Amino acid sequence: MRGKAAAAVVVIAKQDRGRGGIMRRIAVAVATASIFALLLSACGWGEDIRTVPGEQRNIALIVKNKDGEFWNTVKMGAEAAAKEFNVKLVFDGPTNEIDTETQVELVNKYLVYGTEGLVLAANDYVQLADSVAKADKLGVPVVTIESEVDSPKVTSFIGIDNYEAGRKAAQKMQELTKDKGRFVILNFLKGSRNAERRERGIRDEWADSPDMQVLETVYCDSSAASCGQATIDILRKYGHIDGILALNSAASIGAAEQLQKLGKDGLVRLVAFDNTPEELEWLQEGVIQATVIQNPFSMGYLGVKTVVEAIDRQKVAARIDTGTKVIDAENMFWSDNQKMLFPFVQ
């Protein structure tokens, strides 16, 4: 079933390139993903973590926001690995990426339940360190994905090089604006390690380019509505700017929506992060000129695979880079890029 659905998406990707084509392809992909998720659910994954000892490994996947689209793609990858490696997987997390307290409580809960391995996308680099130490004392390996934790007890980290991702975004903006302009960085959580690394990559990339001027960094707390209002405020404050670098999906969506409403799309260049359906539609329409995409499906899959190997006392890599790629309106239809944009139907 998955193979036929994947083939259908590839055919659509090649044949339907007009306005609205992205959303039609996304509808096919989402429907396929939903069917796949239902099949996995029918097999029993994602239920209560406690099982009869020896039947299946119990692994908890705790993410930043269990309702987020990015994190549900992570879940799909994890469920695929759970099926392959005979794992009983529980997926959980807070409903807000700034809710570190709830995430700590969830980690403690699943450790009490007797999880054998933990895959964690931490909401805070420092505050989850004690939870990792607690897991280590119980003999539970912890694999972090997407975001690191400040602890030597982490078994493995799986995710992107955020500094390099920032540099890629800066390089693309420099290409789009011909090495000159005034820009604003629209960032998400102040103090977030990922946010800081992406911004540092941008600023270092432009360190020797005096005509690429960063006016300021604005934080908008991973809320599309807040990031939209921040975009309005930026334009009121500075009048004309040449570009916005939006460093996560919420910032990208908020900025794109307001640029389109204000008739600034195309006039203010927008380099985004991630590949939500909204971002891909705006990319096709020219509201977004490029987006730096990750591979959340691989993060989920490799997170479960790696923690299973750690439980079995196999040697695992300390770091696994899942890579990033800059996608624009021209290369988004290339077959290799389609696999990254729609990983759940490969």
N, C-alpha and C positions, 0 to 999 in steps of 0.2 A: 504493500500500500504506500509506504513512504517513498519508494523508488518511483512509482508512477506519479505521485504528487510532485516530487522534485523535478521530474521531467517536464511536467506541466508548467512549473514556474519558469524553467529555462526557456521553454517555447514562448511563453508570454513575454519574458524579458527581451527576447530577440525580435518579436513581432510587434509589440505594443509600446511605442516610445513617445506617444503623444501626451498632451496635457491630461492628467488624471491616470495615466498608465501605471504610475508607481502605486497608487492606492489600490488599483485592481490587482496588481501583483501581490501587494501586501495582504489583501483579503484572502487570496489563495493560500499564501504562506501561513497566515494566522489560522485559517480553517484546518490546514494540514497539521499545524502544531497542536491545535485543540484536540484533533482526533488522536494524535500520538500521545498527548497527555492523558486522555481518557483511557487509552489502552494500558498505559502504565498504571493508572489508578486502579483499573480493574484487576491488575496483577497484584495489587496490595501495597505499592510504594506510597510513602507519604502518610501512612497511618500512625497510630501510637507507636512509640519507639521500642517498647518492651516486647520481647518475643521469647520463645523457648530457647534456652542456651544451646548453641551449636547449630541452629537451623540457618540463620543468616547473621551477617555482621550488622550491628546497629551503628549507624552514622548520622550525626546531626549536621545539617547545613544551615548556618545562621547568617543571614545577610543584613544589609543596612536598612532595607525597606522591602518587606515581603510583598507589597502591592505594586512595586515599580516594574516597568516594562523591562528595563535592563536586567533586573534581578530575576524576573520570570524566565528570561532567556538563559540566565545562569542555571536556573532550576531545571530547564529542559536538558541541558548538557549533563547535569548531575544525575538526572533520572535515567538518561541513556547509559551512563556508567554504572548506575545502581543495577540496572537490568543485566548488564554484561558481567558484573562481578558479584552477583548474588548478594546484594546489599539491601537491607531495609532502611530506607532513607526517610528522615523527617526534615521538612523544610520550614523554617520559621524566621522571624525577625520583627522588629518594631515597624510601625507604619510611618515613621519619620526618620530621615537620615541624621537628624541631630539628637535623637533620643538614645543616648549612650547608656543611660541608667537601665532602661528596659532591656537593652541588648545584654548587659552584664547579668541581669536577672535570668534571662533566657539561657545563657551559657551555664550558669550555676544549676538551673533546673535540669537541663539535659545531662549534666555530669552526675547529678543525684539519681536520675533515671537509669544510669548505667550505660551511657553511650560508649562505644569502643573507640570512636574516632570523631574528631570535630573539624569541620571545614568552616572557616570563619572569615567573613568580610567585615572587618572592624570599623565601627563608626568613629573611633578615636585611636590615634597612634599610641598614646600613653595609657589611657584609662582601662584598656582591655588587657594590659600586661599582667595584672594580678590574676585575672581569669585564666590566662595561658599558664601561669605558674601553678595554679590550682590543678589544672588538667594534667600538667606534667607530673605532679606529685601522685596523682591517681593512676599514672601509667597510660594516660590517654593522649595519643599524638594529635597535635594541632597543625593543620595546614591552613595558612591564610591565603585568601584570594583577593585580588583587586586592590586592597589596602593593607599595608604592613602594620605590624604591632612591634612596639619597642621591647622585645624580649628575646633573649638567646634561646629560649625554650621552644620557639616555633620550629617545627620540623622542616617546613618548606614554604616558600612564598611563590604564588603563581599569579602573574599579572603583567602589566605593561611597565615600561620605563617611562614614568611620567615626565621626567626632565626632557627626554628625547622627544616625547609627544609634543611638548611645548615648543621645542625647537622646530619641529615639522610644521606646526601651525604658523610660527613666525616666518619660516621660509616661504610658505604658500602665500601669506599676506604680502610679503615683500615682492613676490612675483606678480601678484594681482595689482599692486599699486606702483609698480615700476620704481622700487627703491626709495619712495618718498611719501610722507604723509603724517597725519596726526591720528593717534589711535587711543582707544580705551580698552582695557582688559576687563571683561565682565566675568568675575570669578564667583565661586559658590561659598564655601564656608571658610571664614577667616580662621587660621590656625590648623586647617586640614593639611596633612602632609601632602596628599595628592595635589591639592590646589596650589600649595606653595611651590612644589616641584615643577608643575606645568608653567606657572608664572615665571619662575627662575629660568626655565629653558627659553622662554620668549625673550626675556630681558638680556640674557647672555648672548643669544643669537644676534640681537641688534646692537650689541655693545660697541661694535666698530662701524655702525651705520648711523651717523648723527642725524640723517634726514628722516629716519624712522623714529618718530617721537611718541613715547607713551605718555599721555596726558595724566592718567591716573588709573588705579585699579579700584573697581567698585564691586562690593560683595552683596549678593542677593539671596543667600540662604537656601539654595536649591529649591526655590519656588518659582514656577514659571510666571505667576502673577507678579511677584516681587521683582523678578528680573525684567519683566515688561515695563513696570513702573520705573525701574532704574534706567532703562533705555530712554524713556521719555525725559527723565530728569537730565540725563547726559546730553541729549540733543538740545534741551533748553539752555543748559549751562554753557555749552561750547559753540552752539550754532552749527557750523559745518565741521564734521570730522570725516576722515577718509575710511576708517574701518573700525570694526569691533571684533575682538577675539573673545568668543564665549566659550568658557572652559568646561562646561558639562551640558547635559541635555536640557535641563531646566533653563539655564542661562540662554542656550541656543534658541529654544522655543519662544521664550519671552521676548528676546531681541527680534527674532524674525517676525513675530506677529505684529509688533509695534512698528517696525520698519515698513512693513507692507501697508498697515493702516495709515501711516503718515506719508506714504508715497515716497519713502526714502530707499526702497529696495533697489539695489543696483547702484544707487548713488553712494550709499554707505556700504562698503564691502563687509561681508560677514563671514568669518571663518569659525566654524562650529566644532562641537565635539559630539560623538555618538551618532546613532542612526535610527532614531525613532521614526515611525511612519510620517509624522508631521515634518520632521527635518528632511526626509527624502523627497517629500512632495515640494517643499520650499526649495530644495536643491534643484529639482527639475524645472521649477518656475523661475529660478534666478534670484530668489530672495536671499538664499544662502549660496555663496560661491564655492565653498569647499567645507568638508567636515572630516575631522580626524576620528576614525572609527577603531574600536577595540574588538575583541572576540569573546564576548561573555559566555557563549556556548562552550568554547574550549576551556574557559576558566572553571566552569561547573564540572565538566567532564574530567578534566585533569585533577581538579581538587579531590573528587571522590576516588579516582584511580590512585592518586599519590597517597592518600590517607590509608587506603586498603594495603598498599605496599608497605607503608610504615607499620601498620598493625601486624603484618606478616614478617616484620623485621628485615625487610629488604632495604638495600641502600637506595635513598632517593636524593634527587638534586636539591640543593639548598635554595635555588632560584630557578624558575622556569618562566621565560619571557614569552608571553602569548602574542606580542607584536601589535603594531598599529599601522594604519595605512591612510593616506590622504585621498579622499574620494571627491571628485567634482562631477559636473554634469556630463563631461566627456567620457570619463572612464568608469562611471557607475554601471554601465551596461556590459562591461567586459566580464567574461565568464568567471574568472578567478575572483573578481570583486563581488559578483553576485553571490558566490559561496560565502563570503564574509558578511554581506548584507542580510542574507537569508540562511544562516547556518543550520537552522532546525529542520530544513528540508533537504539536506545533503544526502 
